[in-house]
Amino acid sequence: MAMVSPDEPIIIDLADILFSEGPQHPRALFESDGYGAIVPSFSSDESCFSYLKITAGLVIEAREKQVISSHASAGVYMFATSGIFLTAAAHSIAHRDSLAVNNNLFICPMINGVIAAGHTVIAPNITDYHPIGKIFHSL
């Protein structure tokens, strides 16, 4: 028996950035709009965060500890299904050379696997955020 049904969303919260806004019903967004993933973001230019490059409202690239835009990940990653999550994880492993930081794989670059699989990803902007875990981000 599977712990997670193949069609259930998987939400990962790294809990190092506190915020009180964002998608209230991600399952409804997945079902109505067909997004493969949702990653809340905030404006920053500090290299201690992960970043999302956005074009026409959709995420087109994700990088760990590399400022590629002004859209920093808020550390919450919502995958529409466990299958999309596993596909994204396999993509990160297959592309370890370009996605790893200090030989470590992280969650944010998994979004590239969601995109590579043909799914759309959005990054709703949040404004009320508090990065409480910056002390852990020095690599």
Accessible surface in RSA format (square Angstrom, percent):
REM  Atomic radii and reference values for relative SASA: ProtOr
REM  Chains: A
REM  Algorithm: Lee & Richards
REM  Probe-radius: 1.40
REM  Slices: 20
REM RES _ NUM      All-atoms   Total-Side   Main-Chain    Non-polar    All polar
REM                ABS   REL    ABS   REL    ABS   REL    ABS   REL    ABS   REL
RES MET A   1   239.83 124.2 152.40 100.9  87.43 208.2 130.88 111.3 108.96 144.4
RES ALA A   2    71.01  65.3  41.12  63.5  29.89  68.0  51.30  72.2  19.71  52.2
RES MET A   3   194.94 101.0 152.36 100.8  42.58 101.4 119.57 101.7  75.38  99.9
RES VAL A   4    65.78  43.3  53.82  48.7  11.95  28.8  56.64  49.2   9.14  24.8
RES SER A   5    47.17  39.9  38.20  51.0   8.98  20.7  28.47  60.6  18.71  26.2
RES PRO A   6   100.94  73.6  95.16  86.7   5.78  21.0  96.56  79.7   4.38  27.2
RES ASP A   7   101.02  70.8  89.04  88.6  11.97  28.3  38.29  90.1  62.73  62.6
RES GLU A   8    64.13  36.8  64.13  48.5   0.00   0.0  16.78  32.5  47.35  38.7
RES PRO A   9    28.74  20.9  12.18  11.1  16.56  60.2  12.18  10.1  16.56 102.9
RES ILE A  10    35.90  20.4  32.50  24.2   3.39   8.2  35.90  25.8   0.00   0.0
RES ILE A  11    91.06  51.8  60.50  45.1  30.55  73.6  60.50  43.6  30.55  82.9
RES ILE A  12    38.04  21.6  35.30  26.3   2.74   6.6  38.04  27.4   0.00   0.0
RES ASP A  13    89.72  62.8  64.48  64.2  25.24  59.7  22.09  52.0  67.62  67.4
RES LEU A  14    87.12  48.5  63.46  45.4  23.66  59.5  67.49  47.4  19.63  52.8
RES ALA A  15    65.69  60.4  50.39  77.8  15.29  34.8  53.07  74.7  12.62  33.4
RES ASP A  16    26.21  18.4  24.43  24.3   1.78   4.2  14.78  34.8  11.42  11.4
RES ILE A  17     9.47   5.4   4.16   3.1   5.32  12.8   4.16   3.0   5.32  14.4
RES LEU A  18    95.45  53.2  93.99  67.2   1.46   3.7  95.45  67.0   0.00   0.0
RES PHE A  19    54.88  27.5  22.07  13.7  32.82  85.4  25.57  15.5  29.31  83.9
RES SER A  20    89.74  75.8  55.15  73.6  34.59  79.7  53.47 113.9  36.27  50.8
RES GLU A  21    61.08  35.1  52.65  39.8   8.43  20.1  29.16  56.4  31.92  26.1
RES GLY A  22    25.11  31.0   0.00   N/A  25.11  31.0  11.02  30.2  14.09  31.6
RES PRO A  23    29.69  21.6   3.41   3.1  26.28  95.5  15.51  12.8  14.18  88.1
RES GLN A  24   132.78  74.3 106.59  77.9  26.19  62.3  47.06 100.2  85.72  65.0
RES HIS A  25   133.46  72.9 125.91  87.5   7.55  19.3  84.86  87.5  48.60  56.6
RES PRO A  26    22.14  16.1  22.14  20.2   0.00   0.0  22.14  18.3   0.00   0.0
RES ARG A  27   109.39  45.9 108.38  55.2   1.02   2.4  45.64  62.4  63.76  38.6
RES ALA A  28    52.72  48.5  46.71  72.1   6.01  13.7  51.05  71.9   1.68   4.4
RES LEU A  29    51.39  28.6  51.26  36.7   0.13   0.3  51.35  36.1   0.04   0.1
RES PHE A  30    16.51   8.3   8.28   5.1   8.23  21.4   8.45   5.1   8.07  23.1
RES GLU A  31   128.35  73.7  93.44  70.7  34.92  83.1  48.42  93.7  79.93  65.3
RES SER A  32    87.95  74.3  48.69  65.0  39.26  90.4  50.23 107.0  37.72  52.8
RES ASP A  33    78.21  54.8  49.39  49.2  28.82  68.1  13.39  31.5  64.82  64.6
RES GLY A  34    49.74  61.3   0.00   N/A  49.74  61.3  30.30  83.2  19.43  43.5
RES TYR A  35    42.90  20.0  40.31  22.9   2.58   6.7   7.78   5.8  35.11  43.3
RES GLY A  36     0.50   0.6   0.00   N/A   0.50   0.6   0.50   1.4   0.00   0.0
RES ALA A  37     0.00   0.0   0.00   0.0   0.00   0.0   0.00   0.0   0.00   0.0
RES ILE A  38     0.00   0.0   0.00   0.0   0.00   0.0   0.00   0.0   0.00   0.0
RES VAL A  39     0.00   0.0   0.00   0.0   0.00   0.0   0.00   0.0   0.00   0.0
RES PRO A  40     0.02   0.0   0.02   0.0   0.00   0.0   0.02   0.0   0.00   0.0
RES SER A  41     0.64   0.5   0.64   0.8   0.00   0.0   0.00   0.0   0.64   0.9
RES PHE A  42     1.50   0.8   1.46   0.9   0.04   0.1   1.50   0.9   0.00   0.0
RES SER A  43    77.02  65.1  67.57  90.2   9.45  21.8  41.21  87.8  35.81  50.2
RES SER A  44    18.13  15.3   4.72   6.3  13.41  30.9  15.81  33.7   2.32   3.2
RES ASP A  45   115.50  80.9  99.03  98.6  16.46  38.9  30.16  71.0  85.33  85.1
RES GLU A  46    72.64  41.7  67.39  51.0   5.25  12.5  32.01  61.9  40.62  33.2
RES SER A  47    75.94  64.2  66.91  89.3   9.03  20.8  29.92  63.7  46.02  64.5
RES CYS A  48    24.57  18.6  20.67  23.1   3.89   9.2  20.88  52.9   3.69   4.0
RES PHE A  49     4.68   2.3   3.58   2.2   1.10   2.9   4.68   2.8   0.00   0.0
RES SER A  50    11.72   9.9   8.72  11.6   3.00   6.9   1.73   3.7   9.99  14.0
RES TYR A  51     0.00   0.0   0.00   0.0   0.00   0.0   0.00   0.0   0.00   0.0
RES LEU A  52     0.00   0.0   0.00   0.0   0.00   0.0   0.00   0.0   0.00   0.0
RES LYS A  53    75.02  36.6  75.02  46.0   0.00   0.0  29.74  26.8  45.28  48.2
RES ILE A  54    44.42  25.3  20.47  15.3  23.95  57.7  20.47  14.7  23.95  65.0
RES THR A  55    76.37  54.3  69.53  70.5   6.84  16.3  60.79  81.7  15.58  23.6
RES ALA A  56   102.70  94.4  52.71  81.3  49.99 113.7  74.05 104.3  28.65  75.9
RES GLY A  57    50.71  62.5   0.00   N/A  50.71  62.5  33.57  92.1  17.15  38.4
RES LEU A  58    64.11  35.7  64.11  45.9   0.00   0.0  64.11  45.0   0.00   0.0
RES VAL A  59     5.21   3.4   0.08   0.1   5.12  12.3   0.08   0.1   5.12  13.9
RES ILE A  60    86.08  49.0  68.50  51.0  17.59  42.4  68.53  49.3  17.56  47.6
RES GLU A  61    39.95  22.9  39.95  30.2   0.00   0.0  12.61  24.4  27.34  22.3
RES ALA A  62     0.00   0.0   0.00   0.0   0.00   0.0   0.00   0.0   0.00   0.0
RES ARG A  63    57.06  24.0  57.00  29.1   0.06   0.1   6.92   9.5  50.14  30.4
RES GLU A  64    15.08   8.7   7.25   5.5   7.83  18.6   0.15   0.3  14.94  12.2
RES LYS A  65    38.84  18.9  20.05  12.3  18.79  44.7  14.59  13.1  24.25  25.8
RES GLN A  66    96.48  54.0  92.94  67.9   3.54   8.4  29.23  62.2  67.25  51.0
RES VAL A  67    65.62  43.2  37.63  34.1  28.00  67.5  37.63  32.7  28.00  75.9
RES ILE A  68    35.96  20.5  12.95   9.6  23.01  55.5  22.19  16.0  13.77  37.4
RES SER A  69    29.21  24.7   9.71  13.0  19.50  44.9  27.28  58.1   1.93   2.7
RES SER A  70    60.22  50.9  54.92  73.3   5.31  12.2  33.56  71.5  26.66  37.3
RES HIS A  71    60.31  33.0  60.31  41.9   0.00   0.0  36.09  37.2  24.22  28.2
RES ALA A  72     0.00   0.0   0.00   0.0   0.00   0.0   0.00   0.0   0.00   0.0
RES SER A  73     4.01   3.4   0.95   1.3   3.05   7.0   0.95   2.0   3.05   4.3
RES ALA A  74     1.20   1.1   0.00   0.0   1.20   2.7   0.00   0.0   1.20   3.2
RES GLY A  75     4.40   5.4   0.00   N/A   4.40   5.4   4.40  12.1   0.00   0.0
RES VAL A  76    10.89   7.2  10.89   9.9   0.00   0.0  10.89   9.5   0.00   0.0
RES TYR A  77     2.99   1.4   2.99   1.7   0.00   0.0   0.00   0.0   2.99   3.7
RES MET A  78    11.66   6.0  11.59   7.7   0.07   0.2  11.45   9.7   0.21   0.3
RES PHE A  79     0.01   0.0   0.01   0.0   0.00   0.0   0.01   0.0   0.00   0.0
RES ALA A  80    11.45  10.5   8.22  12.7   3.24   7.4   8.22  11.6   3.24   8.6
RES THR A  81    36.15  25.7  36.15  36.6   0.00   0.0  30.94  41.6   5.21   7.9
RES SER A  82    12.67  10.7  12.67  16.9   0.00   0.0   6.90  14.7   5.77   8.1
RES GLY A  83    34.90  43.0   0.00   N/A  34.90  43.0  33.31  91.4   1.59   3.6
RES ILE A  84    21.53  12.3  19.52  14.5   2.01   4.8  20.73  14.9   0.80   2.2
RES PHE A  85    41.38  20.7  41.38  25.6   0.00   0.0  41.38  25.1   0.00   0.0
RES LEU A  86   114.51  63.8 109.95  78.7   4.56  11.5 110.39  77.5   4.12  11.1
RES THR A  87    66.72  47.5  60.27  61.1   6.45  15.4  37.16  49.9  29.56  44.7
RES ALA A  88     0.00   0.0   0.00   0.0   0.00   0.0   0.00   0.0   0.00   0.0
RES ALA A  89    25.57  23.5  24.07  37.1   1.50   3.4  25.22  35.5   0.36   0.9
RES ALA A  90    58.74  54.0  50.91  78.6   7.83  17.8  55.11  77.6   3.63   9.6
RES HIS A  91    36.21  19.8  30.19  21.0   6.02  15.4  27.33  28.2   8.88  10.3
RES SER A  92     3.22   2.7   3.22   4.3   0.00   0.0   3.22   6.9   0.00   0.0
RES ILE A  93   116.54  66.3 107.63  80.2   8.91  21.5 107.63  77.5   8.91  24.2
RES ALA A  94    79.89  73.5  39.85  61.5  40.04  91.1  50.59  71.2  29.30  77.6
RES HIS A  95    82.89  45.3  77.84  54.1   5.05  12.9  53.29  54.9  29.60  34.4
RES ARG A  96    92.27  38.7  91.14  46.5   1.14   2.7  37.67  51.5  54.61  33.1
RES ASP A  97   150.29 105.3 114.42 113.9  35.87  84.8  42.20  99.3 108.09 107.8
RES SER A  98    71.10  60.1  48.00  64.1  23.11  53.2  46.57  99.2  24.53  34.4
RES LEU A  99     8.59   4.8   4.12   2.9   4.47  11.2   5.57   3.9   3.02   8.1
RES ALA A 100    27.44  25.2   6.49  10.0  20.95  47.7   6.49   9.1  20.95  55.5
RES VAL A 101    31.67  20.8  28.33  25.6   3.34   8.1  31.63  27.5   0.05   0.1
RES ASN A 102   103.14  71.1  69.82  67.5  33.33  80.2  29.91  72.0  73.23  70.8
RES ASN A 103   117.42  81.0 100.01  96.6  17.42  41.9  29.95  72.1  87.47  84.5
RES ASN A 104    75.35  52.0  72.35  69.9   3.00   7.2  12.77  30.7  62.58  60.5
RES LEU A 105    55.18  30.7  26.50  19.0  28.69  72.1  26.72  18.8  28.47  76.6
RES PHE A 106    58.99  29.5  50.65  31.4   8.34  21.7  57.07  34.6   1.92   5.5
RES ILE A 107    43.12  24.5  40.04  29.8   3.07   7.4  40.04  28.8   3.07   8.3
RES CYS A 108     1.67   1.3   0.40   0.4   1.27   3.0   0.40   1.0   1.27   1.4
RES PRO A 109     2.00   1.5   2.00   1.8   0.00   0.0   2.00   1.7   0.00   0.0
RES MET A 110    11.01   5.7  11.01   7.3   0.00   0.0   1.61   1.4   9.41  12.5
RES ILE A 111     0.09   0.1   0.09   0.1   0.00   0.0   0.09   0.1   0.00   0.0
RES ASN A 112    20.22  13.9  16.50  15.9   3.72   9.0  12.95  31.2   7.27   7.0
RES GLY A 113     0.95   1.2   0.00   N/A   0.95   1.2   0.00   0.0   0.95   2.1
RES VAL A 114     0.38   0.3   0.00   0.0   0.38   0.9   0.38   0.3   0.00   0.0
RES ILE A 115    47.78  27.2  39.47  29.4   8.31  20.0  39.47  28.4   8.31  22.6
RES ALA A 116    71.64  65.9  28.98  44.7  42.66  97.0  41.37  58.3  30.28  80.2
RES ALA A 117    49.66  45.7  12.46  19.2  37.20  84.6  25.82  36.4  23.84  63.1
RES GLY A 118    66.88  82.5   0.00   N/A  66.88  82.5  35.63  97.8  31.25  70.0
RES HIS A 119    65.74  35.9  57.08  39.7   8.66  22.1  36.04  37.1  29.70  34.6
RES THR A 120    56.19  40.0  51.22  51.9   4.97  11.8  49.88  67.0   6.31   9.5
RES VAL A 121     0.13   0.1   0.00   0.0   0.13   0.3   0.00   0.0   0.13   0.3
RES ILE A 122    26.35  15.0  26.35  19.6   0.00   0.0  26.35  19.0   0.00   0.0
RES ALA A 123    13.48  12.4   0.00   0.0  13.48  30.7   0.46   0.6  13.03  34.5
RES PRO A 124    38.85  28.3  26.30  24.0  12.54  45.6  38.71  32.0   0.13   0.8
RES ASN A 125    95.22  65.7  68.99  66.7  26.23  63.2  32.29  77.7  62.93  60.8
RES ILE A 126     1.96   1.1   0.18   0.1   1.78   4.3   0.18   0.1   1.78   4.8
RES THR A 127   101.76  72.4  80.44  81.6  21.32  50.8  62.21  83.6  39.55  59.8
RES ASP A 128    66.38  46.5  61.25  61.0   5.13  12.1  26.32  61.9  40.06  40.0
RES TYR A 129    66.47  31.0  54.21  30.8  12.26  31.9  24.81  18.6  41.66  51.4
RES HIS A 130   101.05  55.2 100.08  69.6   0.97   2.5  67.20  69.3  33.84  39.4
RES PRO A 131    43.87  32.0  30.41  27.7  13.46  48.9  30.67  25.3  13.20  82.0
RES ILE A 132   100.05  56.9  69.95  52.1  30.10  72.6  76.88  55.4  23.16  62.9
RES GLY A 133     2.74   3.4   0.00   N/A   2.74   3.4   2.69   7.4   0.05   0.1
RES LYS A 134    82.40  40.2  72.26  44.3  10.14  24.1  40.69  36.6  41.71  44.4
RES ILE A 135   139.07  79.1 114.66  85.4  24.41  58.8 125.08  90.1  13.98  37.9
RES PHE A 136   170.17  85.1 142.22  88.1  27.95  72.7 147.58  89.5  22.59  64.7
RES HIS A 137    29.80  16.3  25.14  17.5   4.67  11.9  22.94  23.6   6.86   8.0
RES SER A 138    98.04  82.8  69.91  93.3  28.13  64.8  54.36 115.8  43.68  61.2
RES LEU A 139   114.60  63.8  43.45  31.1  71.15 178.9  69.42  48.8  45.18 121.6
END  Absolute sums over single chains surface
CHAIN  1 A     7323.2       5551.0       1772.1       4387.7       2935.5
END  Absolute sums over all chains
TOTAL          7323.2       5551.0       1772.1       4387.7       2935.5
